[in-house]
């Protein structure tokens, strides 16, 4: 998430690729369960950023 926010999309995608090799079943939507937030908007943003990095929704 930090890489995307910092504009380092290539690095974010490389990291996402490594994560998906370790956990092929990983989905961006899991962030809502693993990192609960008080704000729906922040949860939506987490999922969007992870998708932008290449993690499937």
N, C-alpha and C positions, 0 to 999 in steps of 0.2 A: 504494500500500500504506500509506503514511504517513497519508493522509487517512482511510482506513477505520479504521486503528488509533487515530486521534485523534477518532473519532466524527463526522467530517465527511463523511457518506455522500453527501450531495447533491453536494458538490464532487468527491468521488471518482468519482461517476457521470458528472459533466460531463467530467472529464478522460478517463475511459474512452471516452465518446462521441467525443471529439476524436481519441483514438488509433485508434478503429475507423474513423473517416472516412479517416485516413491509411493505415491497414493493415486493411482489411476482413477479411483472413484471420487476424488475430491471435487467438491462443487462450491462455488462462491456463496451459494445460499446457506451453506453450513455455518458461515460466519455469524449469522443471526443467532444460532444456538450456542456456538462456542465463545462468542464475544457479545453477550447481551448488552443492549444500550437502553437508556431511558427514552431516547428519541427515535422514532420511526425513520425520520429523515437521515440520521446518522447511519442506521442499519442499511438503508437503501444506498447510501453513499459507499459504504464498505463493499457491498455486493457489486455495485457498478465499477468501482476501482479494480476489484479482483477480476471481474470480467474483462475490463480493459487490458489487464495484464495477461489475459489468456486462460484464466480459470473458467471452465464451463459454468453456466448459471446453475 
